[in-house]
């Protein structure tokens, strides 16, 4: 086997281990130059797509914590990433919960927006498309059953389901949140790349839930995601796997390899955002 062929197989293996794609698919991507040792999982090309994906990560981390099944930490079992979009495989036991977490709702009693602002969903040929009103970001969700239809909440408990009531436009609260996200310290660019990459590597993230089927996931604002677990992979190994998958590879045009090696153990930083992976003592019982 030539050195070039061997390198392509190594890149394909990294891609497969992160996404769950077939090895031959990843090998074709490596041969075509779509993935490399530096970046073995395709990045989203645009800031809008990265921001949309990162918002999905934050909502799911917050809403699904301790409620995951079979180690699907963010609710997904595999991914097919591309520069223009992303396809994610839903775990059937939490598929409804995933969509219920991300669809936008407005609290009429106390004010405040929940979910991903401007997100709308529609069935498309056996898949469910998540888009943003007025934008081009796209994430497709696939379910093991082609005829699956999600059971989603209706108005109730003082919550207005904006994805139902504003199908063709955005609620003022959604518009304000989208503006705030883009203007808060360069929000879309600052945290979008790292968290988007987390979403595109479900198999690596799911290693945190292999012991008990769930993990503790939460975030500090929009730039810091935390994944905690017990009894599964060690934190140093988890960090190493994520780094080898290109999670902290510098953004295009960056002069140096700013891959966060100066971070404390268990923290991976990029462009002002961070992911902390932490293993603690056994907590088979969900904390109160």
C-alpha positions as CSV (number, residue, x, y, z in Angstrom):
1,X,0.0,0.0,0.0
2,X,1.4,3.4,-1.0
3,X,1.9,6.1,1.6
4,X,-0.8,8.2,-0.1
5,X,-3.3,5.3,0.0
6,X,-2.4,4.5,3.6
7,X,-3.0,8.2,4.5
8,X,-6.4,8.2,2.8
9,X,-7.4,5.1,4.8
10,X,-6.4,6.8,8.0
11,X,-8.4,9.9,7.2
12,X,-11.4,7.8,6.2
13,X,-11.1,5.9,9.5
14,X,-11.2,9.2,11.5
15,X,-14.2,10.3,9.5
16,X,-16.1,7.0,10.0
17,X,-15.3,7.0,13.7
18,X,-16.7,10.5,14.1
19,X,-19.8,10.3,11.9
20,X,-20.8,6.7,11.5
21,X,-20.6,6.9,7.7
22,X,-19.4,3.9,5.7
23,X,-15.7,3.6,5.3
24,X,-15.9,3.5,1.5
25,X,-17.8,6.8,1.5
26,X,-15.2,8.5,3.7
27,X,-12.5,7.0,1.5
28,X,-14.0,8.5,-1.6
29,X,-14.1,11.9,0.2
30,X,-10.5,11.5,1.1
31,X,-9.5,10.7,-2.5
32,X,-11.5,13.7,-3.7
33,X,-9.8,16.0,-1.2
34,X,-13.0,16.7,0.7
35,X,-11.4,15.6,3.9
36,X,-7.8,15.6,5.2
37,X,-5.8,14.6,8.2
38,X,-6.2,18.1,9.5
39,X,-9.9,18.1,9.0
40,X,-11.3,14.6,8.5
41,X,-14.9,15.7,8.9
42,X,-16.3,18.3,6.5
43,X,-16.9,21.8,8.0
44,X,-20.0,23.9,7.2
45,X,-18.8,26.5,4.6
46,X,-20.8,29.5,5.8
47,X,-21.2,31.4,9.1
48,X,-25.0,31.2,8.8
49,X,-25.0,27.4,8.6
50,X,-22.4,27.1,11.5
51,X,-24.5,29.5,13.7
52,X,-27.7,27.5,13.0
53,X,-26.0,24.2,13.9
54,X,-24.4,25.7,17.0
55,X,-27.8,26.9,18.2
56,X,-29.2,23.4,17.8
57,X,-26.3,22.0,19.9
58,X,-27.0,24.5,22.7
59,X,-30.7,23.9,22.9
60,X,-30.3,20.1,22.8
61,X,-27.6,20.1,25.4
62,X,-29.8,22.0,27.7
63,X,-33.1,20.2,27.1
64,X,-31.9,16.6,26.8
65,X,-29.5,16.4,29.7
66,X,-30.0,13.2,31.7
67,X,-32.9,12.3,29.3
68,X,-30.8,10.6,26.6
69,X,-31.3,7.0,25.6
70,X,-28.6,4.5,24.4
71,X,-25.9,7.1,24.7
72,X,-27.3,9.4,22.0
73,X,-26.1,12.5,23.8
74,X,-27.6,15.1,21.5
75,X,-30.3,12.7,20.2
76,X,-28.4,11.5,17.1
77,X,-26.9,8.3,16.0
78,X,-24.9,9.2,12.9
79,X,-24.2,12.2,10.6
80,X,-23.6,13.0,6.9
81,X,-21.9,16.4,6.9
82,X,-21.2,18.5,3.9
83,X,-20.1,22.0,3.3
84,X,-23.6,23.1,2.4
85,X,-25.6,21.3,5.0
86,X,-26.0,18.4,7.4
87,X,-28.0,15.2,7.7
88,X,-28.5,13.7,11.1
89,X,-29.9,10.3,12.1
90,X,-32.4,10.5,15.0
91,X,-32.5,8.0,17.8
92,X,-36.1,6.7,17.6
93,X,-36.7,6.9,21.4
94,X,-35.9,10.6,21.7
95,X,-36.8,11.9,18.2
96,X,-39.9,13.7,19.4
97,X,-38.0,15.3,22.2
98,X,-35.3,16.5,19.8
99,X,-37.8,18.4,17.7
100,X,-39.8,19.6,20.7
101,X,-36.5,21.1,22.1
102,X,-35.5,23.1,19.0
103,X,-38.9,24.4,17.6
104,X,-39.3,28.1,18.8
105,X,-41.9,28.8,21.5
106,X,-42.8,32.1,23.1
107,X,-43.8,32.3,26.7
108,X,-46.9,34.6,26.8
109,X,-47.0,34.7,30.6
110,X,-43.5,35.7,31.5
111,X,-42.0,36.6,28.2
112,X,-38.9,35.0,26.7
113,X,-38.2,32.8,23.7
114,X,-37.3,29.1,23.8
115,X,-35.9,27.0,21.1
116,X,-34.0,28.1,18.0
117,X,-35.3,31.5,16.8
118,X,-36.7,31.4,13.2
119,X,-36.4,27.6,12.9
120,X,-39.1,26.0,10.8
121,X,-39.6,22.4,9.9
122,X,-41.2,20.6,7.0
123,X,-41.4,17.0,5.6
124,X,-39.3,16.4,2.5
125,X,-39.2,13.0,1.0
126,X,-39.0,10.9,4.1
127,X,-36.8,13.4,5.9
128,X,-37.6,16.4,8.1
129,X,-35.9,19.7,7.1
130,X,-34.9,22.3,9.6
131,X,-34.5,25.7,8.1
132,X,-34.4,29.3,9.2
133,X,-37.0,31.8,7.9
134,X,-35.3,34.1,5.4
135,X,-32.0,32.2,5.5
136,X,-30.3,29.3,3.7
137,X,-29.2,27.2,6.6
138,X,-30.4,23.6,6.3
139,X,-30.2,20.5,8.6
140,X,-32.1,17.4,7.6
141,X,-33.2,14.8,10.1
142,X,-33.8,11.1,9.2
143,X,-35.7,8.6,11.3
144,X,-35.2,4.8,11.1
145,X,-38.8,4.6,10.0
146,X,-39.4,6.3,6.7
147,X,-43.1,6.9,7.6
148,X,-42.4,8.5,11.0
149,X,-44.2,11.7,11.8
150,X,-43.2,13.6,15.0
151,X,-45.6,14.2,17.8
152,X,-45.1,17.9,18.6
153,X,-46.6,20.2,21.2
154,X,-49.5,22.5,20.4
155,X,-50.3,25.8,22.2
156,X,-50.7,25.3,25.9
157,X,-49.1,26.1,29.2
158,X,-48.9,29.7,28.1
159,X,-46.5,28.9,25.3
160,X,-47.2,29.9,21.7
161,X,-45.6,27.6,19.2
162,X,-44.1,30.1,16.8
163,X,-43.2,27.5,14.2
164,X,-47.0,27.0,13.8
165,X,-48.3,30.5,14.2
166,X,-45.6,32.2,12.1
167,X,-45.0,29.8,9.3
168,X,-43.9,32.3,6.7
169,X,-42.5,35.1,8.8
170,X,-40.8,35.6,12.2
171,X,-42.1,36.7,15.5
172,X,-40.5,40.0,16.7
173,X,-38.9,38.1,19.6
174,X,-37.3,35.7,17.1
175,X,-36.0,38.6,15.0
176,X,-34.5,40.3,18.1
177,X,-32.8,37.1,19.2
178,X,-31.3,36.5,15.7
179,X,-29.9,40.0,15.7
180,X,-28.6,39.6,19.2
181,X,-26.9,36.3,18.3
182,X,-25.1,37.9,15.4
183,X,-24.0,41.1,17.2
184,X,-22.9,39.8,20.6
185,X,-19.1,39.9,20.2
186,X,-19.3,38.4,16.7
187,X,-21.5,35.6,18.0
188,X,-22.0,33.7,14.8
189,X,-18.4,33.5,14.0
190,X,-17.1,33.3,17.6
191,X,-18.7,30.1,18.7
192,X,-20.2,28.8,15.5
193,X,-17.3,26.8,14.2
194,X,-16.5,24.7,17.3
195,X,-20.1,23.9,18.3
196,X,-21.0,23.1,14.7
197,X,-18.2,20.6,14.6
198,X,-19.5,19.0,17.8
199,X,-22.9,18.4,16.1
200,X,-21.1,16.8,13.1
201,X,-19.3,14.2,15.3
202,X,-22.1,12.4,17.0
203,X,-20.3,9.1,17.5
204,X,-17.4,10.7,19.3
205,X,-19.8,12.7,21.5
206,X,-21.9,9.6,22.2
207,X,-19.0,7.9,23.8
208,X,-19.8,9.8,27.0
209,X,-23.1,8.0,27.3
210,X,-22.0,4.4,26.7
211,X,-22.1,3.3,30.4
212,X,-25.5,4.4,31.5
213,X,-27.0,5.7,28.3
214,X,-27.0,9.4,29.2
215,X,-24.7,12.2,30.1
216,X,-24.9,15.6,31.8
217,X,-24.8,18.3,29.2
218,X,-25.2,22.0,29.6
219,X,-23.7,25.3,28.5
220,X,-22.5,28.6,29.9
221,X,-23.9,31.2,27.6
222,X,-23.2,30.8,23.9
223,X,-19.5,30.0,23.9
224,X,-19.0,27.2,26.4
225,X,-20.5,23.7,26.2
226,X,-19.9,21.1,28.9
227,X,-20.3,17.3,28.7
228,X,-19.9,15.3,31.9
229,X,-20.2,11.6,32.4
230,X,-19.0,8.6,34.5
231,X,-17.9,5.0,33.9
232,X,-17.3,5.4,30.2
233,X,-14.3,6.6,28.2
234,X,-11.7,8.5,30.2
235,X,-11.6,12.3,29.7
236,X,-8.1,12.4,28.3
237,X,-9.0,9.7,25.7
238,X,-12.2,11.6,24.8
239,X,-10.3,14.8,24.4
240,X,-7.7,13.1,22.2
241,X,-10.3,11.5,20.0
242,X,-12.0,14.9,19.5
243,X,-8.8,16.6,18.7
244,X,-7.7,13.9,16.2
245,X,-11.1,14.4,14.5
246,X,-10.1,18.0,13.8
247,X,-12.4,19.6,16.3
248,X,-9.9,22.2,17.2
249,X,-8.2,22.6,13.8
250,X,-7.7,26.3,13.2
251,X,-10.1,28.2,11.0
252,X,-9.1,28.7,7.4
253,X,-6.7,31.6,7.0
254,X,-5.3,31.3,10.5
255,X,-1.6,31.7,10.5
256,X,-0.7,29.2,13.2
257,X,-1.9,25.9,14.6
258,X,-4.0,27.5,17.4
259,X,-5.5,24.2,18.4
260,X,-5.9,24.9,22.1
261,X,-2.9,22.9,23.3
262,X,-2.4,25.6,26.0
263,X,-5.9,24.7,27.4
264,X,-6.2,23.0,30.8
265,X,-6.9,19.2,30.5
266,X,-10.4,18.5,29.3
267,X,-11.0,21.8,27.6
268,X,-10.9,22.3,23.8
269,X,-10.9,25.9,22.7
270,X,-11.3,27.5,19.3
271,X,-12.1,31.1,18.2
272,X,-13.2,32.1,21.7
273,X,-15.5,29.1,22.2
274,X,-14.8,26.0,24.3
275,X,-15.9,22.5,24.9
276,X,-15.2,20.9,28.3
277,X,-15.3,17.1,28.6
278,X,-15.2,15.8,32.1
279,X,-15.5,12.4,33.8
280,X,-16.6,12.2,37.4
281,X,-17.6,9.6,40.0
282,X,-20.4,7.2,39.2
283,X,-23.8,8.9,39.1
284,X,-26.0,6.2,37.8
285,X,-28.8,7.9,39.7
286,X,-29.7,11.1,37.9
287,X,-28.8,14.1,40.2
288,X,-31.8,16.0,41.6
